[in-house]
Every structure is written in C-alpha cells, then in structure tokens.
Amino acid sequence: MSDSVHVSSKYQVVIPKRIREKLKLEKGDALTVSLRGETIIMRVRPESFAEYTLGLHGDVWRDTEATEYVEEERSRWEPPRRG
C-alpha cells in the first residue's frame, strides 16, 4: 500500500482516504512519527506504550532464566569504593 502525498507550506501531509479508512482514523487521533534511515514511519499512537511493547524482543530472552541472569550479573559487580 503506497500513495504519494505532498508536504504543504506548513509541513503538513494528508493521509490518503483509503489508509485513513483501513486504520479507522478519526479527527484528533494521535500518531507517532519516527525516522528509520530515510524512511518516515507514522503509526497510530497506542493508548499504553507499556502494553504496546509487552513481549518486544521476547525471542532474545527465550532461553534465559531471568533470576539466574540477574544473579550472575550482580556477582560481577565490584563493591563501591569508599573514599
């Protein structure tokens, strides 16, 4: 799904109707805008970023037991120096 839009003199763009309808966007809805390389990414802003990111990169930690990992990391810490 790709459409061409123009940037207005106020740096505004109009989201094409078919995309607005597909996403069920309404006037006043919030979007997030980010940049990845030279790509502008617009997303519907989630009501809760905590819920939105829940499980993000879970596959990275799949084979790791959290308590053991934290205990191992803590064992590597040096005690604070006293002056």
MOHUBEL-V893242 format. One line per field, one symbol per residue. phi: phi as a letter, one per 30 degrees, with the letter a starting at -180 (. if undefined). psi: psi as a letter, one per 20 degrees, with the letter a starting at -180 (. if undefined). Layout:
phi: ???
psi: ???
//
This chain:
phi: .bbcbcdddcicbcdeeddedddhdbejdcbcbbbbiccdccbddddbddddceidheddcecccedddddddddddcdddcd
psi: opqprqprijkqqppqghggghilqrpiqqqqprpodkppppqppqhohghhipjpkhhhjgjpogggggggghiiqqqqpp.
//
